[in-house]
């Protein structure tokens, strides 16, 4: 299955709901703005409390968000992850097909589909999340997708899949397979927690496999102990790394590539939901990479797509007109 970008990650169904106040969060004893790990039953109990308040479902997980964004932009992209052989798993597959025209999901009847319920504050777009990883973290065999990784232009991964256990071994093998075949390997650090937990693993893959790495300022600092500009330069000096992107929120982003460091300003929007903004940025940036764009042009599209994501509920922009405008603003053809 030849394509421009192939992604491998944790497949989590996103369920997003915007609430007017924090009364439910307070009642449940949740910590506002953080992620709470739960089992299926715990997740279901909270979901039942909000299901009649406009819950929006989307195929989630950091890598899947990036791949779906690429598909919506018109790139040839495919995603591999594991879901349960259940209603949510089938819905997840359908949403990926809608975005990319295809998928390479693995289904299991042993565990339910992983899912994340995001309770979003209408006041400030802050997210409080309940996550049941379910089937997502059981992906230890990717079968024929290994061949896809050798044929694609870019193979995209996230730090979440490297956190440990058998899945970490499968991801490292997949990165090795892609790198050895000449495929460009892209990695999103994904979360400061990931850097804190597996700093040595991230350093090893940067030295051995990774060509493009995405981090936010906190992740870059966790990896290097340095401020964004100095961190980007330091990370660029590692192993196989050719491109470093450091996202700095309202201060824009920095892109180091081939000895040059460029600053990319943000495109200001009214924030509704910050879910997946970094994933959307990676999708926009990788779209440009597949077309041979300069780093500043890749960053210009990335920040526009991330802005569109923040201005809506959900991590993947489905508004074709808005995506077409973002493309034309950076001198690319609109969607047809």
N, C-alpha and C positions, 0 to 999 in steps of 0.2 A: 504494500500500500504506500506508494511514493507520495510525499506531500512536502510542503514547505516547512512546517513546524509540527513536531510530534511531542506531546506532553505526557508525563507519567507522574501520578500523584495520588493523594488521598481524595476519594470521591465522597463528598458530603452534600446531602441535600440541604440547601439553605431555606429556612422558613423565616420570613422577615415581617415584622409588624411594628407599626408606628403608634405609640401611645401618648396621650396628652400629658400624663404626669407619672410620677414614680411610685404611686401607691401600691401597685402589684409587686414591684421590685422590693419595696420595703416590707410588705406583708410576707413575702417568701424568704426574707432574710438574705437577699442576694447583694453582692457588692457591685454597685453601679460602675459601669465602664470596664468590667473585667469578664473573663471567660470562666465558666464553671463546668467542670467535667461531671457528667451524669450518666446513668444507665438508661436503657430504653424506657423503663417504666417511669423513672423520674422525669425524663424529657416529655413523655406523653401526658403526664399529669399537668405540667405547666402549659403545654400546647393546648389542652382542652380549655384552659382558662382564657385563651386569646383567639381561638380559631374563628370566632364569629366577628372579629374586629379587623378584617381586611388583611389576612395573612397572604403574603406573596411568596410563591415557591420559585426557586431557581437552582440550576445545577451549580453547586458550589465546591469549595476547596480551592486553595490558592492557585494551583496549576490549572485546574479546570476553568477557572475564571479567565485566566490569561488566554487559554486556547479558544474558549468561546468568544472572547473579544476579537481574536485574530479571525475567526470564522465570520463574525459579523462585519468585519472590515473588508471581507472578500478574499482573505488569504486561504490557501489550502492547508487545513490544520486538522489533526486528529488527536484524541485523548484516550489514554488507557488508565483505568482505575478499577476498583472492585466495589460492587454494590450487592445488596441482597436481592434474591429472586422474589421480590415483593412489589407492592404497589408503588412505593417510593422509588425503588430501583428502576422500574419500568418508566416512571415519570422522568427520572433523571436521564435515562437513555433518550427519551423523546425530546427533551430540552436540548441535549447535545446535538442530536440530529437536526433540530431546528436551526441551531447556530452554525454548525459545521457541515451538515449534510451526511455525516457519518459518525461512528464512534468505534472504539476498540475496547469497550468495557468487558470486564470479567464478572460473571454472576455466580453467587453462592447461595445455597439453600440452608447453610449452617448458621448464618448470622444475619440479622436485619441490616438494612441500609443505614449507613452513618448519616447523621443529621445535626444541623446547628440551628437553633432557634435564636434569632437576634431580636431583642426588644429595643426598639429605637426611640429615643426621646425626641418628641416633636420640637422641643425648645432649643436643643443644641446639637442634635444628630448623634449624640453619644449612644454607643451600643453596649448592651449587657447581654452576654451570650450564654446559652446552655448547650453543651456539645456532647453528643453520644457518638463516639468514633465508629462503633459498630463494625461493619464489614470492611470499612476503608483501610484499616491498618493490618488486615490479613492478606494483603496482596504480596505473595512471595514468589509467584510464578507468572511471567508475562508471555510465555509461549512465543507465538509468531510475531509479537510486537518487537522482539529483538531485531528481527529483520527490518521492520519499519524504521528502527533507530539507525540502521546502517544506510538507509536510502533517503532519509529526510535531510533537508538543508540544515535545520536547527533542531536539537533535542532539548526540551525545557524541563527543568526539575525545580523542586523547592526544598528548603531546609527541613520542613516538617517530616519528610519521608526518611530523613537520615537520623532521626532521634534514637533509634536503637532497635534491637531484636532482629528477627529474620527478615523483616522488610528492609532494614538498613542494608543488609547484605545483598538483597535483590537490586536495590537502587544503585549501590556501588558497582555491581556487575553491569547494570544497564549503562551507567556512565562510562565505564571502561569500554563496553561494546561500541557505544556511539563515538567516543574519542578515537578509538583504534581504527575506525572506518573513515575517519576524516570529517565526520559530522561536527558542526559547531555545537558546543555544549553550553547551555545557558542555565544559570542557577539564581533563584531568588532566595535570599537568606530567610525571608518570610516573617521573622519575629525575633525581637531581642532575646526572648526566652530561649530560642533555638541556639543563638550564639552563646548564651550563658551555659547551656547544657552540653553542647558538643563542639566547643571552639576548636579542639584539636582535629576533629573529623572534618570540619569546614576548611581548616587550613590545609589538610591533606588533599581534599578534592580540588582546592584552588591550585595546589602545586601540580596535581597530576592530570586533571581532566577539563577544568572549566575555562572557557574562552570569554564568556560574558557573565558578569555578576551584578545583581541588583541588591542594594541595601538601602535602608533609611539611615539617618544620621546616628541614631542610637545603636543600630546594629554595627555600623562602621566603627563607632567608638568602642563597642564591646570587643570587636575583633582586633583593633589596633591600639586603642587607648588614645587616639588622636582626633582632632577636629576634622570636619568633613573634607576640606581641601587636602590636608596632609594625609588623611586616611585613604582617600582615593588614589593618591600617588603611591602610597605604601602598598596598597593591595595590588595595584597595577604592576608592581615589581615582583609579584609572586609567579612562579611556575609558568603555567600555560595561559594566564590571564591576558587578554588583549583589550577588553573594554570593561570599564568600571562605571556604574551609575550609582550615585549617592543622592537619595531623595531627601529634601530638607523642608517639607511641608510648605508653609507660606513663603519661604525663601527660595522656592524653586528647586532645581536639581543641578548637580554637577555631573558631567560626562567626561571621563578620561578615555582617550583612544589614540593609539599610535603616537604617543608622546605629547599630545595636545589635551589641555583641560578646558572645556567650555562650560559656561553657565547658561542654564535654560530657565527663563522666568515662568512663573505660573500664569494660568489664565483664570482670573478671579470669577467665582460663581457663588451663589447662595447655597450653602451646604444643607442637604437634607439627610443624607446617610453616607457615612464614610466607608461603608463596607466595600472592600475590594478595590479601593483607589490605587493601591500599589500594584495589584494584579493587572488592572486596566492599563496602568502606565507601562508595565512590561509588555503587554499585548501590542500597544501602539508602537513602542520602540522596536520590538522584534519585527513588526510589519515592515517598518522602514529598512531594517537590516536585510530582510529577504529581497528587497528591491535595490540594494546597493546604495542607499542614501548616506549622506554625511551624518555624523553623530548629532550635530545641532538640529538637523532636519528630523531625524528620528525622535529626538527629545521634544521637538515642537509638536509633533503629532501625539506623542505619549502624554504630554501635559494637557493637551486638549481632550483626549479621550478620558483621562483621569478626572478632569473637571466635569465632563458630562456624567460620569459615574457618581461623583459626590453630589450632584444636583438632582439625583433621583433616588428611589428606593431600590436597592439591589446592586450587585457587583458588575453586571454585564449590561451594557447599553444596547437596547433593541431598536431605538429610534433611528431608522435608516436615513432620514433627512438630516438629522443632527450629525451622524457619522459621515455622511457625504460632505457636509459643510466643513467638518474638521479636516477631511482629506483635501478638499479644494483650497482651504486656507494655507496648506503647506505645499501647494502646487502639484497635488496628485489628482488623478482622474476621480470623479465621483462614483458612487456605487451605481450600478446599472440595474 
